[in-house]
Amino acid sequence: MSKKKKNYHKKNKNQQVQQDVKTKSSLNLYILIGMIVVGAASIIYLSSK
């Protein structure tokens, strides 16, 4: 019984790690998109001056 419980906890931990990785990668994606938008906006602003 204790072995089964351990495996169950292990599975949950792995799922949690995968979710953490997913949220981290999506956060990095948003930061990247934000930087691109800011960069493009500043280039347009400077070229229109």
N, CA, C and O of each residue as an XYZ file, in Angstrom:
196
protein
N       0.832     -1.198      0.000
C       0.000      0.000      0.000
C       0.877      1.263      0.000
O       0.624      2.204     -0.752
N       1.892      1.267      0.840
C       2.741      2.458      0.942
C       3.453      2.717     -0.385
O       3.675      3.866     -0.767
N       3.808      1.632     -1.086
C       4.481      1.778     -2.374
C       3.551      2.462     -3.373
O       3.961      3.345     -4.126
N       2.288      2.031     -3.361
C       1.304      2.610     -4.278
C       1.166      4.114     -4.003
O       1.131      4.927     -4.927
N       1.089      4.455     -2.739
C       0.939      5.859     -2.351
C       2.131      6.679     -2.841
O       1.958      7.782     -3.359
N       3.330      6.143     -2.676
C       4.543      6.852     -3.115
C       4.487      7.138     -4.612
O       4.779      8.248     -5.059
N       4.106      6.117     -5.378
C       4.022      6.286     -6.829
C       3.004      7.361     -7.182
O       3.215      8.157     -8.096
N       1.904      7.375     -6.451
C       0.859      8.371     -6.701
C       1.415      9.779     -6.493
O       1.193     10.678     -7.304
N       2.136      9.949     -5.396
C       2.717     11.269     -5.116
C       3.746     11.651     -6.172
O       3.842     12.811     -6.571
N       4.511     10.663     -6.615
C       5.515     10.905     -7.652
C       4.847     11.426     -8.916
O       5.310     12.390     -9.525
N       3.746     10.773     -9.306
C       3.027     11.186    -10.516
C       2.562     12.629    -10.386
O       2.722     13.427    -11.309
N       1.986     12.957     -9.236
C       1.494     14.319     -9.024
C       2.629     15.329     -9.124
O       2.457     16.405     -9.698
N       3.782     14.989     -8.572
C       4.930     15.890     -8.614
C       5.354     16.140    -10.060
O       5.630     17.277    -10.441
N       5.404     15.076    -10.862
C       5.800     15.212    -12.261
C       4.830     16.112    -13.009
O       5.246     16.955    -13.803
N       3.538     15.935    -12.756
C       2.541     16.776    -13.429
C       2.747     18.237    -13.042
O       2.658     19.131    -13.884
N       3.020     18.467    -11.768
C       3.225     19.836    -11.286
C       4.431     20.465    -11.990
O       4.377     21.624    -12.403
N       5.503     19.707    -12.124
C       6.714     20.215    -12.785
C       6.400     20.573    -14.230
O       6.825     21.620    -14.718
N       5.652     19.705    -14.920
C       5.302     19.977    -16.313
C       4.475     21.254    -16.408
O       4.675     22.060    -17.317
N       3.540     21.442    -15.466
C       2.717     22.650    -15.479
C       3.584     23.885    -15.251
O       3.395     24.910    -15.906
N       4.538     23.787    -14.321
C       5.440     24.907    -14.046
C       6.224     25.278    -15.302
O       6.372     26.457    -15.623
N       6.720     24.273    -16.003
C       7.487     24.517    -17.230
C       6.600     25.210    -18.256
O       7.034     26.145    -18.928
N       5.356     24.749    -18.374
C       4.422     25.346    -19.337
C       4.191     26.814    -19.009
O       4.254     27.658    -19.903
N       3.923     27.140    -17.738
C       3.646     28.521    -17.374
C       4.884     29.387    -17.580
O       4.774     30.539    -17.999
N       6.054     28.841    -17.289
C       7.294     29.601    -17.477
C       7.523     29.921    -18.948
O       7.884     31.048    -19.288
N       7.318     28.944    -19.818
C       7.568     29.160    -21.245
C       6.566     30.157    -21.808
O       6.925     30.981    -22.649
N       5.304     30.097    -21.356
C       4.308     31.037    -21.861
C       4.621     32.447    -21.359
O       4.399     33.428    -22.068
N       5.137     32.540    -20.136
C       5.513     33.841    -19.582
C       6.655     34.436    -20.404
O       6.632     35.622    -20.733
N       7.654     33.614    -20.736
C       8.768     34.074    -21.563
C       8.268     34.529    -22.922
O       8.765     35.510    -23.476
N       7.279     33.814    -23.463
C       6.714     34.167    -24.762
C       6.065     35.549    -24.681
O       6.245     36.381    -25.570
N       5.306     35.787    -23.604
C       4.651     37.087    -23.445
C       5.689     38.201    -23.312
O       5.520     39.282    -23.876
N       6.758     37.936    -22.570
C       7.817     38.939    -22.406
C       8.453     39.243    -23.761
O       8.708     40.401    -24.092
N       8.705     38.189    -24.541
C       9.308     38.348    -25.867
C       8.399     39.178    -26.764
O       8.862     40.099    -27.437
N       7.106     38.856    -26.777
C       6.148     39.601    -27.611
C       6.112     41.058    -27.155
O       6.090     41.972    -27.980
N       6.105     41.267    -25.846
C       6.081     42.624    -25.308
C       7.299     43.420    -25.744
O       7.182     44.583    -26.129
N       8.465     42.795    -25.683
C       9.698     43.477    -26.097
C       9.662     43.815    -27.581
O      10.089     44.898    -27.983
N       9.155     42.897    -28.395
C       9.069     43.137    -29.841
C       8.140     44.313    -30.108
O       8.448     45.187    -30.919
N       7.002     44.329    -29.421
C       6.030     45.418    -29.605
C       6.659     46.750    -29.209
O       6.540     47.737    -29.935
N       7.326     46.777    -28.063
C       7.971     48.017    -27.598
C       9.048     48.448    -28.582
O       9.155     49.630    -28.909
N       9.846     47.497    -29.056
C      10.902     47.807    -30.016
C      10.342     48.363    -31.306
O      10.848     49.353    -31.834
N       9.295     47.726    -31.818
C       8.675     48.186    -33.061
C       8.085     49.575    -32.871
O       8.226     50.435    -33.740
N       7.431     49.797    -31.750
C       6.821     51.099    -31.481
C       7.889     52.183    -31.405
O       7.702     53.274    -31.943
N       9.005     51.894    -30.741
C      10.064     52.898    -30.614
C      10.703     53.182    -31.971
O      11.051     54.328    -32.255
N      10.862     52.169    -32.806
C      11.437     52.375    -34.147
C      10.506     53.255    -34.976
O      10.951     54.185    -35.649
N       9.209     52.950    -34.921
C       8.229     53.749    -35.680
C       8.239     55.186    -35.166
O       8.200     56.134    -35.950
N       8.292     55.341    -33.833
C       8.286     56.672    -33.231
C       9.523     57.461    -33.645
O       9.421     58.638    -33.992
N      10.684     56.823    -33.611
C      11.929     57.511    -33.962
C      11.975     57.844    -35.453
O      12.469     58.906    -35.831
N      11.470     56.960    -36.295
C      11.527     57.206    -37.738
C      10.523     58.286    -38.149
O      10.706     58.944    -39.173
N       9.469     58.468    -37.360
C       8.477     59.490    -37.708
C       8.907     60.866    -37.223
O       8.319     61.870    -37.626
N       9.919     60.932    -36.370
C      10.397     62.220    -35.840
C      11.040     63.054    -36.933
O      11.498     64.166    -36.672
